[in-house]
Amino acid sequence: MNRWIRILLFADFFVLLAAGMLTPIYAIFVEKIGGDLLDASIAWAIFSFSSGFLLWIIGKWEDKVKHYVKLLVVGYFVRAIGFLGYLFVSNRYELFIVQLLIGIGASISLPSYDSLYSKYIDKKEYATEWGLWEGMNLMVAALAAIIGGLVATYLGFTFLFISMFALSIIGFFISLTLLKKKKLSNKNTPSKRL
């Protein structure tokens, strides 16, 4: 496994951990802000629909501009801001806005991540390295569910949201190291004149 795949996995570990901490207890949080199960369903649908709809559109645009690393970094940052936004949610409408923001962040980062992972992957170990990401994704979800439940139970939702923000910022900073690869490859490429 090359260095760039390790960086991608390491960055995504923290973002996935942050995102997964709230998922199993999401309805409880919605209830705490005065919402009900229908509000929780609508909020989750807003996230799912906005990210699903925008994934194709943004992915198509990303293929044209070819700034995958920059867009991955931007997507991680937008998601981190969304996680921080949970701290300020006091009603369902504010929750809907936060869910939309997180959906936009996901739709920016996911196509970039997949493009970079596919590019850097060792073609001789294609299934192994994709299996590594898929396995990590599920294991991190399990770990996040337990940690999120413990943190919310013993320290409260405020501390949970601060933790989610901090973890996603760690992932964001790790992803910034991918910009070095672009700078290194640009140094080795002869400059083109227009």
C-alpha positions in Angstrom: 0.0 0.0 0.0 1.5 3.3 -1.0 1.8 6.4 1.1 -1.1 8.3 -0.6 -3.6 5.5 0.1 -2.5 5.4 3.7 -3.1 9.2 4.0 -6.5 8.9 2.3 -7.5 6.1 4.7 -6.1 7.9 7.8 -8.0 11.1 6.9 -11.2 9.3 6.1 -11.0 7.3 9.4 -11.4 10.5 11.4 -14.2 11.9 9.2 -16.1 8.6 9.3 -15.6 8.4 13.1 -17.0 11.9 13.5 -20.0 11.2 11.3 -20.8 7.9 12.8 -20.9 9.1 16.4 -24.3 10.6 16.1 -26.0 8.2 13.6 -27.3 5.6 16.1 -28.6 8.1 18.6 -29.8 10.7 16.0 -33.5 10.4 16.9 -32.7 11.0 20.6 -31.0 14.3 19.7 -33.9 15.3 17.5 -36.2 14.6 20.4 -34.0 16.8 22.7 -34.5 19.8 20.4 -38.3 19.3 20.5 -38.6 17.2 17.3 -40.2 13.9 16.8 -39.5 10.8 14.8 -41.0 12.4 11.6 -38.6 15.3 12.1 -35.7 12.9 12.4 -36.8 11.1 9.3 -37.2 14.4 7.3 -33.8 15.7 8.5 -32.1 12.4 7.5 -33.9 12.5 4.2 -32.7 16.0 3.5 -29.1 14.9 4.1 -29.5 11.8 1.9 -31.4 13.4 -0.9 -29.1 16.5 -1.1 -25.9 14.5 -1.1 -27.3 11.9 -3.4 -28.6 14.4 -5.9 -25.5 16.6 -5.8 -23.0 13.7 -5.9 -23.6 13.1 -9.6 -23.7 16.8 -10.5 -20.6 17.7 -8.5 -18.8 14.5 -9.6 -19.4 15.4 -13.2 -18.0 18.9 -12.5 -15.0 17.6 -10.6 -14.1 15.5 -13.7 -13.9 18.6 -15.7 -11.9 20.7 -13.3 -9.6 17.9 -12.1 -8.9 19.4 -8.7 -9.7 16.2 -6.7 -7.4 16.9 -3.8 -8.6 20.5 -3.3 -12.2 19.4 -3.5 -11.6 16.6 -1.1 -10.1 19.1 1.4 -13.0 21.5 0.9 -15.6 18.8 1.3 -14.0 17.6 4.6 -14.0 21.2 5.8 -17.7 21.8 4.9 -18.6 18.6 6.7 -16.6 19.7 9.8 -18.5 23.0 9.8 -21.7 21.1 9.5 -20.8 18.9 12.6 -20.0 22.1 14.5 -23.4 23.4 13.4 -25.1 20.8 15.5 -24.0 22.8 18.6 -26.3 25.7 17.5 -29.3 23.7 16.5 -32.3 24.5 18.7 -35.2 23.5 16.4 -36.0 21.3 13.5 -35.5 24.0 10.8 -32.0 24.7 12.0 -31.4 21.0 12.0 -32.6 20.8 8.4 -30.1 23.5 7.4 -27.2 21.6 9.1 -28.2 18.4 7.4 -28.2 20.2 4.0 -24.7 21.6 4.7 -23.4 18.2 5.7 -25.0 16.7 2.6 -23.3 19.3 0.4 -19.9 18.6 2.1 -20.4 14.9 1.5 -21.3 15.4 -2.2 -18.0 17.4 -2.6 -15.7 15.0 -0.8 -17.0 11.6 -1.9 -16.4 11.7 -5.6 -13.0 13.3 -5.0 -12.1 10.6 -2.5 -13.2 7.8 -4.7 -11.3 9.3 -7.7 -8.1 9.7 -5.7 -8.4 6.3 -4.1 -8.9 4.7 -7.5 -5.9 6.6 -8.9 -3.5 5.7 -6.1 -4.5 2.1 -5.6 -2.1 -0.7 -6.4 -3.8 -2.3 -9.4 -2.3 -5.7 -8.4 -4.2 -5.5 -5.1 -7.3 -3.8 -6.3 -9.8 -5.9 -4.4 -7.6 -6.0 -1.3 -7.3 -2.3 -1.1 -10.9 -1.6 -1.8 -11.8 -4.3 0.7 -9.5 -2.5 3.2 -11.5 0.8 2.8 -14.9 -1.0 2.9 -13.9 -2.9 6.0 -12.5 0.2 7.7 -15.7 2.0 6.9 -17.9 -0.6 8.7 -15.5 -1.1 11.6 -15.3 2.6 12.2 -19.1 2.8 12.1 -19.2 0.2 14.9 -16.5 2.0 16.9 -18.2 5.4 16.4 -21.6 4.0 17.5 -20.2 2.9 20.8 -18.1 6.0 21.4 -20.9 8.3 20.4 -23.3 6.5 22.8 -20.9 6.7 25.6 -20.0 10.3 25.1 -23.6 11.4 24.8 -24.6 9.4 27.8 -21.9 10.5 30.2 -20.8 13.9 28.8 -23.8 15.1 26.8 -24.5 16.1 23.3 -22.5 19.4 23.5 -19.3 17.4 24.1 -20.3 14.9 21.4 -20.6 17.7 18.8 -17.3 19.3 19.9 -15.7 15.8 19.6 -17.2 15.3 16.1 -15.9 18.6 15.0 -12.5 18.0 16.4 -12.2 14.6 14.8 -13.3 15.9 11.4 -10.8 18.7 11.6 -8.1 16.2 12.2 -9.2 14.4 9.1 -9.2 17.7 7.2 -5.6 18.5 8.3 -4.5 15.1 7.4 -6.0 15.5 3.9 -4.1 18.7 3.5 -0.9 16.6 3.2 -2.2 15.3 -0.1 -1.6 18.8 -1.5 2.1 18.0 -1.2 1.8 15.3 -3.8 0.4 17.8 -6.2 3.3 20.2 -5.5 5.9 17.5 -5.8 4.4 16.3 -9.1 4.2 19.9 -10.4 8.0 20.4 -9.7 8.7 17.4 -11.9 6.5 18.5 -14.7 7.9 21.0 -17.3 6.0 24.2 -17.3 3.8 24.9 -20.3 3.6 28.2 -22.0 0.3 29.5 -23.3 
